[in-house]
């Protein structure tokens, strides 16, 4: 194969553009094949904590449906303050079990630790909030 590139003439431009389009189509098809070959759920995000919106998008449910499912304890979730959180692995298990959860199953230490770490990260991201929210400690007034 000749590594030297030749600049096409004006008359050769349609053929050169056609070849480029063929190559682009080939590259796109190869990328699609690679994307299809990758697992949708990797081990590294096994205990990924998701917000309500992320969980809604992940399982394809509306916010109102998710609130209904959580209020009836029909979906695995955690509540920290007034926010709901979901573990990706638990949602996948819930889907595999046709929407049924094992109410006797307690969160593992690892998932609880991941939840606490994520909650702390969210607390630290708050701007213009009282120190009590950032530290997670309760502040009493009038002491």
C-alpha positions as a printed Julia matrix, in Angstrom:
143×3 Matrix{Float64}:
   0.0     0.0     0.0
   1.33    3.38   -0.93
   1.72    5.61    2.17
   2.12    8.72    0.05
  -1.1    10.72   -0.2
  -2.02   12.32   -3.45
  -4.15   15.41   -3.59
  -7.15   14.65   -5.76
  -7.9    16.86   -8.7
 -11.22   18.63   -9.01
 -12.5    15.89  -11.32
 -11.5    13.2    -8.77
 -13.29   14.84   -5.83
 -16.59   12.91   -6.19
 -14.73    9.59   -6.14
 -12.55   10.69   -3.18
 -15.59   11.82   -1.2
 -17.3     8.5    -1.96
 -14.28    6.6    -0.66
 -14.22    8.74    2.47
 -17.9     8.08    3.12
 -17.34    4.33    2.7
 -14.48    4.47    5.22
 -16.54    6.49    7.7
 -19.43    4.0     7.38
 -16.98    1.14    7.99
 -15.57    2.84   11.11
 -19.04    3.53   12.48
 -20.07   -0.09   11.99
 -16.92   -1.27   13.79
 -17.59    1.08   16.7
 -21.19   -0.16   16.9
 -19.91   -3.76   17.01
 -17.52   -2.88   19.84
 -20.26   -1.1    21.77
 -22.61   -4.08   21.4
 -19.88   -6.46   22.61
 -19.32   -4.55   25.87
 -21.44   -5.61   28.84
 -24.14   -3.14   29.83
 -23.35   -3.66   33.52
 -19.72   -3.69   34.57
 -18.31   -4.82   37.91
 -16.87   -1.42   38.72
 -20.31    0.2    38.99
 -21.82   -2.75   40.88
 -22.58   -0.67   43.96
 -23.15    2.6    42.11
 -25.48    4.91   44.01
 -28.04    6.67   41.84
 -30.28    9.62   42.51
 -34.01    9.46   41.83
 -33.63   10.97   38.37
 -30.82    8.57   37.44
 -32.86    5.61   38.66
 -35.91    6.8    36.71
 -33.85    7.0    33.55
 -32.15    3.66   34.25
 -35.35    1.65   34.63
 -37.59    3.8    32.44
 -40.11    4.91   35.06
 -41.6     8.34   35.72
 -40.78   10.18   38.95
 -44.34    9.81   40.16
 -44.19    6.05   39.6
 -40.91    5.85   41.52
 -42.39    7.8    44.43
 -45.34    5.43   44.44
 -43.08    2.35   44.37
 -40.94    3.66   47.22
 -43.87    4.7    49.39
 -45.29    1.18   49.02
 -41.84   -0.41   49.61
 -42.1    -2.18   46.27
 -38.65   -1.15   45.05
 -35.29   -1.18   46.87
 -34.19    2.3    47.9
 -32.49    4.3    50.64
 -33.59    7.58   52.1
 -31.19   10.15   53.49
 -32.97   13.24   54.74
 -35.59   14.01   52.12
 -33.66   12.46   49.22
 -34.07    9.0    47.72
 -31.12    6.93   46.53
 -30.93    3.64   44.67
 -28.2     1.05   44.17
 -27.78   -0.05   40.59
 -27.19   -3.69   41.52
 -30.36   -3.76   43.63
 -32.43   -2.28   40.81
 -31.07   -4.89   38.43
 -31.96   -7.62   40.91
 -35.42   -6.1    41.32
 -35.91   -6.19   37.55
 -34.68   -9.81   37.37
 -37.2   -10.74   40.09
 -40.11   -9.26   38.11
 -40.44   -6.25   40.38
 -40.41   -8.18   43.65
 -38.03   -7.4    46.51
 -36.9    -9.49   49.42
 -37.99   -7.35   52.37
 -35.87   -9.41   54.76
 -32.68   -8.59   52.88
 -30.61   -6.02   54.72
 -28.08   -3.88   52.88
 -24.55   -5.21   52.94
 -21.82   -3.33   54.77
 -20.26   -2.58   51.41
 -23.44   -1.07   49.94
 -24.11    0.87   53.15
 -20.56    2.24   53.07
 -20.97    3.23   49.41
 -24.24    4.96   50.25
 -22.73    6.86   53.17
 -19.75    7.93   51.02
 -22.08    9.19   48.28
 -24.27   11.01   50.8
 -21.19   12.72   52.3
 -20.04   13.72   48.81
 -23.43   15.29   48.1
 -23.37   17.14   51.43
 -19.94   18.57   50.62
 -21.14   19.81   47.24
 -23.82   22.03   48.79
 -23.08   25.73   48.53
 -24.4    28.44   50.82
 -25.79   25.91   53.27
 -25.37   25.92   57.04
 -22.41   24.04   58.45
 -24.83   21.47   59.88
 -25.7    20.22   56.37
 -22.08   20.01   55.27
 -20.93   18.19   58.4
 -24.0    16.04   58.87
 -24.21   17.17   62.51
 -27.31   18.68   64.03
 -27.04   22.27   65.2
 -29.24   23.34   68.1
 -30.23   26.96   68.54
 -30.52   28.75   71.82
 -27.71   26.92   73.63
